[in-house]
Amino acid sequence: MALKSDLSAGYYYVCTALIVLLVISIIYLIHQIMTYINRTKKKDIPNLHKNETYENNDNITPARSIHLIPTVWFHKFWNHVIHIVGVGEMSIGTIIILLIYLTVNIIFLALPFETDEGVPHVTSIRFAYLGIANAAFIFPLATRNSIFTTLMGIPFERMITYHRWVGRTIFWLLTFHASAQIQSNYNSSKSVSNSLWGTDVYKWGFLAYLFLSITVTMANSVFRRFAFEWFYWSHFNFLFFIIFGCLHQKIFFYFTITGIVLYGIDKILRKIFGSFRTVNVTSVEAVSSGVTKIIFRFPTYYEAGQYIFVNFPFLKLPTSLIDWHPFSLSSPPLSSFGSSISSSGGVNTASIDDTVDEGFTSIHVKIQGGYTKTLYAKSQQGSQLTETPLTMRVQGPYGKSSIDFSSYKTVLLVSGGVGITPIISILGDLVDSQIKSNYIVTQAIHFLWVIPDIGSYSWFEKELEKIQQSAATLLPPEKYLLDIQVFLTRSTTTPSSKFFPGRPNIRKIMKLIKQNHGSGDIAVGVCGPAPLIKEVRNAAGSESDVTCLFKTHTETFEL
Ligand SMILES: Cc1cc2nc3c(=O)[nH]c(=O)nc-3n(C[C@H](O)[C@H](O)[C@H](O)COP(=O)(O)OP(=O)(O)OC[C@H]3O[C@@H](n4cnc5c(N)ncnc54)[C@H](O)[C@@H]3O)c2cc1C
């Protein structure tokens, strides 16, 4: 079938993108199968070298080279993080992917597609077709139960970055199209109103663009950070963009329908299986420094490091009926470590059941703004709260670690403040797997937590001590190492084996770990403030060499 030249640009753009996505999916699925096969093989855990147990640092076993120099340089270059003014932190790899995406769009804008219908090429129409071709992908990229997560392992919180890129590209392509069309309409009619809504096509096109502009403006990081609800609810203007877009040109419908259907299926699935899942809250505790710890029964399978969306319908009516907030699951899956509950130690406790049981899950919520403050105030009600328990609804779990930590001999976990929540879940899961199974190769775990003072340590004191105690009593020290270091940035405490004053020197710590670890790559997990994440990622690049690459997985509390 022959297509108009400009429509061809949009059509072939979608085909190209689908082929790229298919190739990535196949690579990912092969990788998943290999990982699964590897996991099901029983691991023979050797004894740690003397230097790995830190007993004899003078006599370090020399590491073997396992990587080529170009591989190491590529790893360093690709993962190096830089700060871009007005944008924030971005790795060179992410910048390259963004540049490739923009270049492909520019190529499709310029390519001279043939047509046998004799329809002339009109630049502004080409912009419109490319805009709606991009719109074909915008909905799956904003979908929580996304096909991209299933086929390519890209979790929602990472896809949302691509959603932003695609959204802005659509906006700029359609801005060019709309301005050029309005100018051309004005040139022929010399009337502003005629050029905006003189015909049905102009009118629907103008309205579609207007609602797109509102949606994109309200999605600016200023609104996302300081007025999240405004951003969230204004984003539903996209519905008007679609309706008016389809009325403007029917082809808009054909390009976007698959994405819209996938988005709709996600919403329905979440309504059926997610939104109405009210969980049984066992304990709500106001821990020190504005942290609320909630323990609940969550009989759903989840992976360490995942997060859920939480709603407390009666927290502050009427808005709390529809207010959903994301929080990481701080307890490890299928474990008894994380859900340790006790009525002592916190500022206040509204504990219904003080027993510790498998199948309980926890979240830790730190005060940020109005919502988390109200929750903390509620959790301080103590015995009153026991009489009127907190109703909690849950959606999820979501998220996916980019690294299979259990397949690395040495793991470094770094967290700052409440960023510990996904990290302690990973820590608990690793130690739990070391105790329970033979399918994990992780032998040495280094855990760093940066907090202002010893008060914040109480957020996870019981959990950390339980993990450490279990590791010390149940794991043979000649095979396993668990090293927990807590850095108190506003304290001048005398250093001990666990507590250190000031900030950690990440590069120095990585150097030491590398020296002691022998050869083989090291997995790094980090969650916390952006400067800490940047420091860890760049240190991981700097310390990588032919004997060992530091491979980093980052979690941020931003969607
Ligand atoms: C994947 C993920 C995991 C998280 N895990 C934890 C955790 O384990 N513990 C913890 O204390 N905090 C966690 N957070 C942060 C937590 O979601 C916010 O602190 C909380 O939503 C703030 O709400 P607020 O109204 O009190 O504060 P606000 O002042 O309204 O918001 C503070 C910040 O949170 C963001 N935010 C606000 N509402 C939402 C929302 N509904 N959805 C997404 N972001 C929002 C805003 O962009 C803003 O930057 C996590 C965030 C994400 C994205």
The ligand as an ORCA input file, in Angstrom:
! r2SCAN-3c Opt
* xyz 0 1
  C       9.527      4.583     44.403
  C       9.438      5.424     45.659
  C       9.669      4.836     46.888
  C       9.582      5.613     48.043
  N       9.819      5.011     49.255
  C       9.749      5.741     50.387
  C       9.983      5.137     51.675
  O      10.221      3.936     51.787
  N       9.901      5.927     52.766
  C       9.621      7.279     52.687
  O       9.565      7.939     53.722
  N       9.413      7.876     51.484
  C       9.452      7.142     50.335
  N       9.208      7.745     49.125
  C       8.902      9.175     49.094
  C       7.415      9.400     49.450
  O       6.592      8.847     48.440
  C       7.117     10.891     49.576
  O       7.954     11.404     50.567
  C       5.691     11.137     49.964
  O       4.833     10.763     48.921
  C       5.567     12.620     50.286
  O       4.235     13.000     50.412
  P       3.862     14.338     51.234
  O       2.528     14.810     50.769
  O       4.013     14.119     52.678
  O       4.984     15.400     50.851
  P       5.038     16.463     49.683
  O       5.726     17.669     50.253
  O       3.726     16.630     49.040
  O       6.003     15.765     48.642
  C       7.384     15.578     48.900
  C       7.996     14.910     47.671
  O       7.351     13.642     47.402
  C       6.834     13.584     46.047
  N       5.450     13.091     46.113
  C       4.434     13.629     46.803
  N       3.311     12.911     46.624
  C       3.637     11.897     45.786
  C       2.901     10.826     45.198
  N       1.612     10.648     45.432
  N       3.563      9.977     44.349
  C       4.878     10.154     44.087
  N       5.624     11.138     44.617
  C       5.002     12.010     45.456
  C       6.853     15.007     45.517
  O       7.350     15.042     44.214
  C       7.821     15.747     46.397
  O       9.077     15.845     45.796
  C       9.268      6.996     47.975
  C       9.035      7.569     46.725
  C       9.112      6.806     45.578
  C       8.845      7.438     44.258
*
